[in-house]
Amino acid sequence: MSSVPLKVDIWSDIACPWCYIGKRKFEAAVAESGVPVEVEYHSFELSPGTPAEYAHSHDEFLAGHLGVSREQAAAMGDRVTGIAATVGLNYDYARLQTTNTVLGHQAIHYAKAHGKQAQMKERLMKAYFEEGRHVGRIPELADLAAEIGLDRDDVVRSLTAGEYLGAVRADVALAGELGIRGVPFFVLDGKYGISGAQESATFAQALEQVAAEHAGDVEQAS
């Protein structure tokens, strides 16, 4: 197997419960397969019209967003919470603060520019789904960024200025060009797409197959 990392581009949204589950399953697949990867996260907004400050419960938001009853929305939340638990995630929908994620995506791009994209992605998803933190306000995002070692004041400056808004929009536009309609969406080696939070064994098989092909391409090129 080649020691050259396999590039994996992942489109996901901070507020997407399946994206966090898929993240854990993919991480398990990387560990299981032993394939070295270089992961880059890309922004995707499932609900760009969501207000930064949403006064109602997540069940009410989901009911309105999907056109179902509050009871159905609650049942869907219970189901996804159970699935999340199987990969070690403890979703807490009772405390979850529904918000717009565009500022959070900008914070992830800021972290990427400072070598901490993976840490910021994980911190925001944990804060949102497990800790009931607000990830749609600049002060709270700056606090979370500081927790992973980023300069809080500079994060405030960057988010206030919209420094990485263009990068977020570019990610969303590229997703459209690639035909990505839902997330999580994984692109392996720039060529192979995998949609959804697949089982870790499925991810592992794909990683092994693409890594073998990638190694062959590298060998031919040399």
C-alpha positions, 0 to 999 in steps of 0.5 A: 500500500502506498504511503502517499495519503489518499485525498478525501474531500468531505462535504457536510454541515455542522447541523447535520446529524448524519454528518457527525455519525458519518464522520465517526463511521469514516474515522473507524474505517480509516483505522480499520483499513490502515489507509493513510488519508488527507481529509479536507472538509467543505461547507454545505448548508442544509438550511441556509434560510435558518435564522441565527436566533431560532426561538423554538425547539428543534422538534418544531424546527424539524417539523416545519422544515420537513413538513411533518408533525411535532410527534413525527419530528420527535420520533425522528430525533429519537431514532437518530439519537439511538443510531448516534449512540452506536458510534459513541455520540451522545446527542441531546436534542432537548438542549440543542440550539438551532441556528444558521451555520454560515458563521460556523463554516467560516470558522472552520475555514479560518481554522483550516488556514491555521492548520486546525480544520479537523479540530474545529470541525469536531469541536463545533459538531460536538458543541452543537449536538452534545453540549447545547452550545450556540454555534451561530454567534461570533462570541461563542464561535470564538470561544470554541476556537480558543479551546482548540488553540486559535487566537480568539480575538483574531477569530472575532476579527475574521468572522466580523469581516466575513473573511472566509464567506467567499470560501464557504460560498465557493464550497457550496457552489462546487457541491452544486457543480458536482451534483451533490444534493445531500450530505455527508458526501465523500469524494475519494481521490477526486474521482469516486463519490460516496453519499451518506453515512455508510457503514464503516465496512463499506467505507473501509472497502472503498478506501482499500480499493481506491488506495490500491488504484491510487498506488498503481497510478503513482507507480506508473507515473514514477 
